[in-house]
Amino acid sequence: MTLTINSKKLGHPVDFSRPGRGYIYVDLSGDGSKPGTLGNQICDGGKLMGNTISYSGESDAAFTRICRNWFRAYLRREFE
């Protein structure tokens, strides 16, 4: 599963992926240089370290919701 969010605040796309059956990864570089497991695992509270968020279902809507919620929390932490 993959999701790309075109972030106005960061000025580049942010790519989320779930290459296996659980952990969700994010590439915040904007250049696609860290696809799949080369990216950072997303964690609770918009963090990149801590309680790792995973999703093992097959619903694109649920995956999208998890990624968007994490990204909103990440932006709040980084820019407020």
NUMI-203779 format. One record per atom (N, C-alpha, C, CB): residue number from 1; residue in three letters; atom name; x, y, z. Coordinates in Angstrom, 3 decimals. Atoms other than C-alpha are relative to their C-alpha. Last residue first. Glycine has a CB too. Example, Ala and Ser with C-alpha at 12.3 -4.5 7.8 and 13.67 -1.06 7.14 Angstrom:
2
+-----+------+------+----------+----------+----------+
| seq | type | atom |        x |        y |        z |
+-----+------+------+----------+----------+----------+
|   2 |  SER |    N |   -0.820 |   -1.190 |   -0.060 |
|   2 |  SER |   CA |   13.670 |   -1.060 |    7.140 |
|   2 |  SER |    C |   -0.770 |    1.090 |    0.730 |
|   2 |  SER |   CB |    0.414 |    0.462 |   -1.415 |
|   1 |  ALA |    N |    0.890 |   -1.190 |    0.000 |
|   1 |  ALA |   CA |   12.300 |   -4.500 |    7.800 |
|   1 |  ALA |    C |    0.900 |    1.200 |    0.000 |
|   1 |  ALA |   CB |   -0.992 |    0.027 |    1.246 |
+-----+------+------+----------+----------+----------+
This chain:
80
+-----+------+------+----------+----------+----------+
| seq | type | atom |        x |        y |        z |
+-----+------+------+----------+----------+----------+
|  80 |  GLU |    N |    0.754 |   -0.828 |   -0.954 |
|  80 |  GLU |   CA |    3.822 |   24.921 |   16.119 |
|  80 |  GLU |    C |    0.750 |    0.151 |    1.284 |
|  80 |  GLU |   CB |   -1.369 |   -0.593 |    0.277 |
|  79 |  PHE |    N |    0.202 |   -1.395 |    0.402 |
|  79 |  PHE |   CA |    5.771 |   23.770 |   13.058 |
|  79 |  PHE |    C |   -0.806 |    0.853 |    0.977 |
|  79 |  PHE |   CB |   -0.674 |    0.026 |   -1.311 |
|  78 |  GLU |    N |   -1.151 |   -0.645 |    0.646 |
|  78 |  GLU |   CA |    7.362 |   20.399 |   13.837 |
|  78 |  GLU |    C |   -0.155 |    1.508 |   -0.194 |
|  78 |  GLU |   CB |    0.244 |   -0.637 |   -1.333 |
|  77 |  ARG |    N |   -1.210 |    0.098 |   -0.831 |
|  77 |  ARG |   CA |    4.914 |   18.958 |   16.353 |
|  77 |  ARG |    C |    1.152 |    0.814 |   -0.571 |
|  77 |  ARG |   CB |    0.426 |   -1.457 |    0.141 |
|  76 |  ARG |    N |    0.234 |   -0.762 |   -1.239 |
|  76 |  ARG |   CA |    1.807 |   20.204 |   14.525 |
|  76 |  ARG |    C |    1.255 |    0.002 |    0.860 |
|  76 |  ARG |   CB |   -1.191 |   -0.591 |    0.796 |
|  75 |  LEU |    N |   -0.086 |   -1.428 |    0.340 |
|  75 |  LEU |   CA |    3.242 |   18.948 |   11.207 |
|  75 |  LEU |    C |   -0.241 |    0.874 |    1.228 |
|  75 |  LEU |   CB |   -1.014 |    0.353 |   -1.102 |
|  74 |  TYR |    N |   -1.401 |   -0.311 |    0.288 |
|  74 |  TYR |   CA |    3.851 |   15.488 |   12.673 |
|  74 |  TYR |    C |    0.166 |    1.497 |   -0.291 |
|  74 |  TYR |   CB |    0.508 |   -0.844 |   -1.198 |
|  73 |  ALA |    N |   -0.674 |   -0.071 |   -1.303 |
|  73 |  ALA |   CA |    0.332 |   15.340 |   14.172 |
|  73 |  ALA |    C |    1.475 |    0.368 |   -0.183 |
|  73 |  ALA |   CB |   -0.127 |   -1.352 |    0.756 |
|  72 |  ARG |    N |    0.507 |   -1.205 |   -0.678 |
|  72 |  ARG |   CA |   -1.173 |   16.181 |   10.767 |
|  72 |  ARG |    C |    0.697 |    0.175 |    1.356 |
|  72 |  ARG |   CB |   -1.547 |   -0.086 |    0.194 |
|  71 |  PHE |    N |   -0.635 |   -1.150 |    0.638 |
|  71 |  PHE |   CA |    1.094 |   13.565 |    9.149 |
|  71 |  PHE |    C |   -0.467 |    1.308 |    0.626 |
|  71 |  PHE |   CB |   -0.293 |    0.003 |   -1.498 |
|  70 |  TRP |    N |   -1.387 |   -0.085 |   -0.452 |
|  70 |  TRP |   CA |    0.033 |   10.862 |   11.628 |
|  70 |  TRP |    C |    0.651 |    1.269 |   -0.565 |
|  70 |  TRP |   CB |    0.797 |   -1.266 |   -0.433 |
|  69 |  ASN |    N |    0.023 |   -0.376 |   -1.418 |
|  69 |  ASN |   CA |   -3.658 |   11.575 |   10.986 |
|  69 |  ASN |    C |    1.416 |    0.142 |    0.546 |
|  69 |  ASN |   CB |   -0.782 |   -1.040 |    0.824 |
|  68 |  ARG |    N |    0.363 |   -1.413 |   -0.082 |
|  68 |  ARG |   CA |   -3.063 |   11.528 |    7.220 |
|  68 |  ARG |    C |   -0.034 |    0.494 |    1.448 |
|  68 |  ARG |   CB |   -1.356 |    0.230 |   -0.661 |
|  67 |  CYS |    N |   -1.112 |   -0.826 |    0.500 |
|  67 |  CYS |   CA |   -1.208 |    8.209 |    7.383 |
|  67 |  CYS |    C |   -0.298 |    1.484 |    0.127 |
|  67 |  CYS |   CB |    0.299 |   -0.337 |   -1.458 |
|  66 |  ILE |    N |   -1.128 |    0.130 |   -0.922 |
|  66 |  ILE |   CA |   -3.793 |    6.469 |    9.588 |
|  66 |  ILE |    C |    1.138 |    0.931 |   -0.416 |
|  66 |  ILE |   CB |    0.495 |   -1.463 |    0.050 |
|  65 |  ARG |    N |    0.360 |   -0.704 |   -1.230 |
|  65 |  ARG |   CA |   -6.706 |    7.788 |    7.481 |
|  65 |  ARG |    C |    1.154 |   -0.033 |    1.005 |
|  65 |  ARG |   CB |   -1.264 |   -0.620 |    0.622 |
|  64 |  THR |    N |   -0.050 |   -1.438 |    0.287 |
|  64 |  THR |   CA |   -5.046 |    6.684 |    4.228 |
|  64 |  THR |    C |   -0.292 |    0.805 |    1.259 |
|  64 |  THR |   CB |   -1.003 |    0.369 |   -1.114 |
|  63 |  PHE |    N |   -1.412 |   -0.320 |    0.148 |
|  63 |  PHE |   CA |   -4.472 |    3.166 |    5.592 |
|  63 |  PHE |    C |    0.184 |    1.503 |   -0.216 |
|  63 |  PHE |   CB |    0.614 |   -0.791 |   -1.171 |
|  62 |  ALA |    N |   -0.573 |    0.043 |   -1.349 |
|  62 |  ALA |   CA |   -8.102 |    2.981 |    6.769 |
|  62 |  ALA |    C |    1.483 |    0.369 |   -0.040 |
|  62 |  ALA |   CB |   -0.187 |   -1.404 |    0.627 |
|  61 |  ALA |    N |    0.539 |   -1.127 |   -0.757 |
|  61 |  ALA |   CA |   -9.388 |    4.120 |    3.362 |
|  61 |  ALA |    C |    0.595 |    0.053 |    1.410 |
|  61 |  ALA |   CB |   -1.529 |   -0.093 |    0.075 |
|  60 |  ASP |    N |   -0.725 |   -1.213 |    0.408 |
|  60 |  ASP |   CA |   -7.091 |    1.720 |    1.502 |
|  60 |  ASP |    C |   -0.466 |    1.216 |    0.796 |
|  60 |  ASP |   CB |   -0.189 |    0.258 |   -1.506 |
|  59 |  SER |    N |    0.839 |   -1.130 |    0.378 |
|  59 |  SER |   CA |   -8.546 |   -1.163 |    3.487 |
|  59 |  SER |    C |    0.860 |    1.220 |   -0.343 |
|  59 |  SER |   CB |   -0.986 |    0.339 |    1.134 |
|  58 |  GLU |    N |   -0.096 |   -0.211 |    1.444 |
|  58 |  GLU |   CA |   -6.354 |   -4.274 |    3.446 |
|  58 |  GLU |    C |   -0.833 |    1.182 |   -0.492 |
|  58 |  GLU |   CB |   -0.430 |   -1.248 |   -0.723 |
|  57 |  GLY |    N |    1.206 |    0.186 |    0.796 |
|  57 |  GLY |   CA |   -5.610 |   -4.699 |    7.144 |
|  57 |  GLY |    C |    0.233 |    0.282 |   -1.476 |
|  57 |  GLY |   CB |   -1.100 |    0.887 |    0.518 |
|  56 |  SER |    N |   -0.081 |    1.263 |    0.733 |
|  56 |  SER |   CA |   -2.217 |   -5.163 |    8.808 |
|  56 |  SER |    C |   -1.240 |   -0.283 |   -0.846 |
|  56 |  SER |   CB |    0.215 |   -1.134 |    0.966 |
|  55 |  TYR |    N |    1.327 |    0.279 |    0.532 |
|  55 |  TYR |   CA |   -1.620 |   -1.637 |   10.049 |
|  55 |  TYR |    C |    0.092 |   -1.246 |   -0.850 |
|  55 |  TYR |   CB |   -0.557 |    1.201 |   -0.821 |
|  54 |  SER |    N |    0.072 |    1.014 |    1.050 |
|  54 |  SER |   CA |    1.337 |   -0.646 |   12.197 |
|  54 |  SER |    C |   -1.449 |   -0.163 |   -0.432 |
|  54 |  SER |   CB |    0.588 |   -1.356 |    0.487 |
|  53 |  ILE |    N |    1.352 |    0.225 |    0.497 |
|  53 |  ILE |   CA |    2.255 |    2.401 |   14.254 |
|  53 |  ILE |    C |    0.053 |   -1.056 |   -1.090 |
|  53 |  ILE |   CB |   -0.634 |    1.318 |   -0.533 |
|  52 |  THR |    N |    0.175 |    0.101 |    1.446 |
|  52 |  THR |   CA |    5.551 |    2.230 |   16.135 |
|  52 |  THR |    C |   -1.448 |   -0.296 |   -0.357 |
|  52 |  THR |   CB |    0.911 |   -1.082 |   -0.574 |
|  51 |  ASN |    N |    0.950 |    1.080 |    0.275 |
|  51 |  ASN |   CA |    5.563 |    3.380 |   19.751 |
|  51 |  ASN |    C |   -0.316 |   -0.034 |   -1.486 |
|  51 |  ASN |   CB |   -1.298 |    0.178 |    0.827 |
|  50 |  GLY |    N |    0.939 |    0.267 |   -1.083 |
|  50 |  GLY |   CA |    8.654 |    5.581 |   19.996 |
|  50 |  GLY |    C |   -0.855 |   -1.201 |   -0.311 |
|  50 |  GLY |   CB |   -0.879 |    1.208 |    0.260 |
|  49 |  MET |    N |   -0.542 |    0.964 |   -0.953 |
|  49 |  MET |   CA |   10.728 |    7.258 |   17.321 |
|  49 |  MET |    C |   -1.016 |   -0.183 |    1.110 |
|  49 |  MET |   CB |    1.379 |    0.465 |    0.570 |
|  48 |  LEU |    N |   -0.726 |    0.980 |    0.792 |
|  48 |  LEU |   CA |    9.607 |    9.084 |   14.176 |
|  48 |  LEU |    C |    0.700 |   -1.029 |    0.883 |
|  48 |  LEU |   CB |    1.012 |    0.695 |   -0.892 |
|  47 |  LYS |    N |   -1.439 |    0.150 |   -0.229 |
|  47 |  LYS |   CA |    6.956 |   11.110 |   15.978 |
|  47 |  LYS |    C |    0.592 |   -1.041 |   -0.950 |
|  47 |  LYS |   CB |    0.275 |   -0.397 |    1.464 |
|  46 |  GLY |    N |   -0.707 |   -0.722 |    1.053 |
|  46 |  GLY |   CA |    3.532 |   12.332 |   14.891 |
|  46 |  GLY |    C |    1.503 |   -0.086 |    0.124 |
|  46 |  GLY |   CB |   -0.410 |    1.429 |    0.002 |
|  45 |  GLY |    N |   -0.174 |   -1.421 |   -0.280 |
|  45 |  GLY |   CA |    1.997 |   11.357 |   18.232 |
|  45 |  GLY |    C |    0.747 |    0.783 |   -1.055 |
|  45 |  GLY |   CB |    0.698 |    0.154 |    1.269 |
|  44 |  ASP |    N |    1.071 |   -0.763 |   -0.649 |
|  44 |  ASP |   CA |    2.477 |    7.612 |   17.888 |
|  44 |  ASP |    C |    0.364 |    1.464 |    0.175 |
|  44 |  ASP |   CB |   -0.329 |   -0.604 |    1.350 |
|  43 |  CYS |    N |    0.262 |    0.345 |   -1.389 |
|  43 |  CYS |   CA |    5.195 |    6.352 |   15.544 |
|  43 |  CYS |    C |   -1.086 |    0.907 |    0.565 |
|  43 |  CYS |   CB |    1.286 |    0.106 |    0.841 |
|  42 |  ILE |    N |    0.794 |   -1.004 |   -0.698 |
|  42 |  ILE |   CA |    5.846 |    6.295 |   11.802 |
|  42 |  ILE |    C |   -0.350 |   -0.515 |    1.391 |
|  42 |  ILE |   CB |   -1.286 |    0.348 |   -0.798 |
|  41 |  GLN |    N |    1.255 |    0.553 |   -0.469 |
|  41 |  GLN |   CA |    8.716 |    4.144 |   10.582 |
|  41 |  GLN |    C |   -0.756 |    1.087 |    0.745 |
|  41 |  GLN |   CB |    0.232 |   -1.240 |    0.902 |
|  40 |  ASN |    N |    0.167 |    0.073 |   -1.451 |
|  40 |  ASN |   CA |   11.315 |    6.150 |    8.703 |
|  40 |  ASN |    C |   -1.321 |   -0.663 |    0.342 |
|  40 |  ASN |   CB |    0.072 |    1.402 |    0.632 |
|  39 |  GLY |    N |    0.553 |   -1.182 |   -0.662 |
|  39 |  GLY |   CA |   12.189 |    5.496 |    5.066 |
|  39 |  GLY |    C |   -0.050 |   -0.195 |    1.501 |
|  39 |  GLY |   CB |   -1.396 |    0.312 |   -0.534 |
|  38 |  LEU |    N |   -1.098 |   -0.948 |   -0.183 |
|  38 |  LEU |   CA |   14.530 |    2.825 |    3.700 |
|  38 |  LEU |    C |   -0.476 |    1.284 |    0.679 |
|  38 |  LEU |   CB |    0.643 |    0.331 |   -1.348 |
|  37 |  THR |    N |   -0.646 |    0.177 |   -1.299 |
|  37 |  THR |   CA |   11.810 |    0.211 |    4.319 |
|  37 |  THR |    C |    1.214 |    0.894 |    0.204 |
|  37 |  THR |   CB |    0.407 |   -1.425 |    0.166 |
|  36 |  GLY |    N |    0.221 |    1.216 |   -0.778 |
|  36 |  GLY |   CA |    9.737 |    1.471 |    1.421 |
|  36 |  GLY |    C |    0.728 |   -0.007 |    1.324 |
|  36 |  GLY |   CB |    0.417 |   -1.187 |   -0.791 |
|  35 |  PRO |    N |    1.260 |    0.722 |    0.172 |
|  35 |  PRO |   CA |   11.277 |    4.302 |   -0.570 |
|  35 |  PRO |    C |   -0.086 |   -1.198 |    0.939 |
|  35 |  PRO |   CB |   -0.154 |   -0.460 |   -1.449 |
|  34 |  LYS |    N |    0.131 |    0.977 |   -1.082 |
|  34 |  LYS |   CA |   14.039 |    6.550 |    0.786 |
|  34 |  LYS |    C |   -1.330 |   -0.752 |   -0.116 |
|  34 |  LYS |   CB |    0.106 |    0.699 |    1.378 |
|  33 |  SER |    N |   -1.259 |    0.708 |   -0.206 |
|  33 |  SER |   CA |   15.352 |    8.596 |   -2.149 |
|  33 |  SER |    C |   -0.084 |   -1.064 |    1.095 |
|  33 |  SER |   CB |    1.085 |    0.987 |    0.340 |
|  32 |  GLY |    N |    0.184 |    1.425 |    0.235 |
|  32 |  GLY |   CA |   11.879 |    9.572 |   -3.307 |
|  32 |  GLY |    C |    1.239 |   -0.838 |    0.250 |
|  32 |  GLY |   CB |   -0.453 |   -0.214 |   -1.387 |
|  31 |  ASP |    N |   -0.618 |    0.363 |    1.276 |
|  31 |  ASP |   CA |   12.891 |   13.218 |   -3.597 |
|  31 |  ASP |    C |   -0.110 |   -1.487 |   -0.309 |
|  31 |  ASP |   CB |    1.451 |    0.404 |    0.001 |
|  30 |  GLY |    N |    0.605 |   -0.677 |    1.138 |
|  30 |  GLY |   CA |   10.608 |   14.709 |   -0.960 |
|  30 |  GLY |    C |    0.594 |   -0.345 |   -1.344 |
|  30 |  GLY |   CB |    0.095 |    1.438 |    0.192 |
|  29 |  SER |    N |   -1.037 |   -0.708 |    0.752 |
|  29 |  SER |   CA |   12.884 |   13.734 |    1.917 |
|  29 |  SER |    C |   -0.560 |    0.762 |   -1.193 |
|  29 |  SER |   CB |    1.050 |   -0.977 |   -0.475 |
|  28 |  LEU |    N |    0.188 |   -1.441 |   -0.158 |
|  28 |  LEU |   CA |    9.986 |   12.878 |    4.258 |
|  28 |  LEU |    C |    0.980 |    0.816 |   -0.836 |
|  28 |  LEU |   CB |    0.140 |    0.379 |    1.456 |
|  27 |  ASP |    N |   -1.169 |   -0.640 |    0.602 |
|  27 |  ASP |   CA |    9.795 |    9.246 |    3.153 |
|  27 |  ASP |    C |   -0.265 |    1.498 |    0.019 |
|  27 |  ASP |   CB |    0.274 |   -0.527 |   -1.470 |
|  26 |  VAL |    N |    0.195 |   -1.300 |    0.635 |
|  26 |  VAL |   CA |    7.338 |    7.549 |    5.507 |
|  26 |  VAL |    C |    1.338 |    0.489 |   -0.553 |
|  26 |  VAL |   CB |   -0.595 |    1.031 |    1.008 |
|  25 |  TYR |    N |   -1.206 |   -0.813 |    0.155 |
|  25 |  TYR |   CA |    7.083 |    3.904 |    6.555 |
|  25 |  TYR |    C |   -0.351 |    1.310 |   -0.695 |
|  25 |  TYR |   CB |    1.086 |   -0.767 |   -0.799 |
|  24 |  ILE |    N |    0.196 |   -1.060 |    0.988 |
|  24 |  ILE |   CA |    4.122 |    1.917 |    7.870 |
|  24 |  ILE |    C |    1.244 |    0.880 |    0.014 |
|  24 |  ILE |   CB |   -1.299 |    0.841 |    0.300 |
|  23 |  TYR |    N |   -0.552 |   -1.322 |   -0.274 |
|  23 |  TYR |   CA |    4.780 |   -1.375 |    9.654 |
|  23 |  TYR |    C |   -0.195 |    0.972 |   -1.162 |
|  23 |  TYR |   CB |    1.469 |   -0.116 |    0.320 |
|  22 |  GLY |    N |    0.258 |   -0.683 |   -1.255 |
|  22 |  GLY |   CA |    2.443 |   -4.299 |    9.235 |
|  22 |  GLY |    C |    0.484 |    1.420 |    0.080 |
|  22 |  GLY |   CB |    0.597 |   -0.746 |    1.076 |
|  21 |  ARG |    N |    1.353 |    0.213 |   -0.508 |
|  21 |  ARG |   CA |    2.145 |   -6.743 |    6.362 |
|  21 |  ARG |    C |   -0.290 |    0.792 |    1.269 |
|  21 |  ARG |   CB |   -0.220 |   -1.465 |    0.262 |
|  20 |  GLY |    N |    0.255 |    1.354 |   -0.510 |
|  20 |  GLY |   CA |    5.131 |   -5.783 |    4.270 |
|  20 |  GLY |    C |   -1.437 |   -0.137 |    0.437 |
|  20 |  GLY |   CB |    0.935 |   -0.333 |    1.167 |
|  19 |  PRO |    N |   -0.558 |    1.018 |    0.894 |
|  19 |  PRO |   CA |    5.878 |   -2.790 |    2.036 |
|  19 |  PRO |    C |   -0.263 |   -1.430 |    0.452 |
|  19 |  PRO |   CB |    1.474 |    0.206 |   -0.131 |
|  18 |  ARG |    N |    0.022 |    1.167 |   -0.852 |
|  18 |  ARG |   CA |    3.514 |   -0.422 |    3.842 |
|  18 |  ARG |    C |    0.485 |   -1.166 |   -0.857 |
|  18 |  ARG |   CB |   -1.437 |   -0.262 |    0.603 |
|  17 |  SER |    N |    0.107 |    1.340 |    0.578 |
|  17 |  SER |   CA |    4.207 |    2.903 |    2.239 |
|  17 |  SER |    C |   -0.066 |   -1.044 |    1.104 |
|  17 |  SER |   CB |    1.188 |   -0.286 |   -0.938 |
|  16 |  PHE |    N |    0.219 |    1.020 |   -1.021 |
|  16 |  PHE |   CA |    3.890 |    6.616 |    2.865 |
|  16 |  PHE |    C |   -0.090 |   -1.344 |   -0.696 |
|  16 |  PHE |   CB |   -1.289 |    0.290 |    0.838 |
|  15 |  ASP |    N |    0.457 |    1.331 |    0.401 |
|  15 |  ASP |   CA |    5.346 |    9.236 |    0.516 |
|  15 |  ASP |    C |   -0.094 |   -0.939 |    1.196 |
|  15 |  ASP |   CB |    0.940 |   -0.590 |   -1.051 |
|  14 |  VAL |    N |   -0.371 |    0.905 |   -1.079 |
|  14 |  VAL |   CA |    5.587 |   12.957 |    1.293 |
|  14 |  VAL |    C |   -0.613 |   -1.351 |   -0.331 |
|  14 |  VAL |   CB |   -0.481 |    0.531 |    1.408 |
|  13 |  PRO |    N |    0.843 |    1.153 |   -0.342 |
|  13 |  PRO |   CA |    5.485 |   15.308 |   -1.687 |
|  13 |  PRO |    C |    0.600 |   -0.833 |    1.127 |
|  13 |  PRO |   CB |   -0.212 |   -0.879 |   -1.227 |
|  12 |  HIS |    N |   -0.292 |    1.172 |    0.820 |
|  12 |  HIS |   CA |    7.330 |   18.647 |   -1.604 |
|  12 |  HIS |    C |   -0.915 |   -1.160 |    0.406 |
|  12 |  HIS |   CB |    1.491 |   -0.408 |    0.137 |
|  11 |  GLY |    N |   -0.393 |   -0.398 |    1.347 |
|  11 |  GLY |   CA |    6.996 |   22.206 |   -0.267 |
|  11 |  GLY |    C |    0.388 |   -1.165 |   -0.901 |
|  11 |  GLY |   CB |    1.135 |    0.954 |    0.078 |
|  10 |  LEU |    N |   -1.369 |    0.462 |    0.231 |
|  10 |  LEU |   CA |    7.022 |   21.175 |    3.388 |
|  10 |  LEU |    C |    0.510 |    0.376 |   -1.385 |
|  10 |  LEU |   CB |    0.079 |   -1.502 |    0.179 |
|   9 |  LYS |    N |   -0.842 |   -0.491 |   -1.099 |
|   9 |  LYS |   CA |    3.943 |   23.266 |    4.269 |
|   9 |  LYS |    C |    1.461 |   -0.402 |   -0.186 |
|   9 |  LYS |   CB |   -0.516 |   -0.529 |    1.339 |
|   8 |  LYS |    N |   -0.293 |   -1.415 |    0.255 |
|   8 |  LYS |   CA |    2.303 |   22.726 |    0.881 |
|   8 |  LYS |    C |    0.966 |    0.525 |    1.058 |
|   8 |  LYS |   CB |   -1.305 |    0.844 |   -0.010 |
|   7 |  SER |    N |   -0.004 |   -0.912 |   -1.138 |
|   7 |  SER |   CA |    2.548 |   18.969 |    1.320 |
|   7 |  SER |    C |    0.375 |    1.418 |   -0.411 |
|   7 |  SER |   CB |    0.959 |   -0.498 |    1.064 |
|   6 |  ASN |    N |   -0.724 |   -1.171 |    0.493 |
|   6 |  ASN |   CA |    1.576 |   16.808 |   -1.629 |
|   6 |  ASN |    C |   -0.087 |    1.091 |    1.056 |
|   6 |  ASN |   CB |   -0.575 |    0.497 |   -1.370 |
|   5 |  ILE |    N |    0.648 |   -1.249 |   -0.409 |
|   5 |  ILE |   CA |    0.565 |   13.622 |    0.170 |
|   5 |  ILE |    C |    0.868 |    1.133 |   -0.515 |
|   5 |  ILE |   CB |   -0.193 |    0.084 |    1.569 |
|   4 |  THR |    N |   -0.820 |   -1.195 |    0.149 |
|   4 |  THR |   CA |    1.510 |   10.339 |   -1.492 |
|   4 |  THR |    C |   -0.842 |    1.206 |    0.374 |
|   4 |  THR |   CB |    0.555 |    0.131 |   -1.448 |
|   3 |  LEU |    N |    0.752 |   -1.245 |    0.002 |
|   3 |  LEU |   CA |    0.002 |    7.055 |   -0.314 |
|   3 |  LEU |    C |    0.996 |    1.136 |   -0.156 |
|   3 |  LEU |   CB |   -0.852 |    0.163 |    1.304 |
|   2 |  THR |    N |   -0.751 |   -1.253 |    0.050 |
|   2 |  THR |   CA |    1.206 |    3.491 |   -0.765 |
|   2 |  THR |    C |   -0.970 |    1.188 |    0.016 |
|   2 |  THR |   CB |    0.905 |    0.047 |   -1.264 |
|   1 |  MET |    N |    0.849 |   -1.172 |    0.000 |
|   1 |  MET |   CA |    0.000 |    0.000 |    0.000 |
|   1 |  MET |    C |    0.894 |    1.235 |    0.000 |
|   1 |  MET |   CB |   -0.965 |   -0.002 |    1.221 |
+-----+------+------+----------+----------+----------+
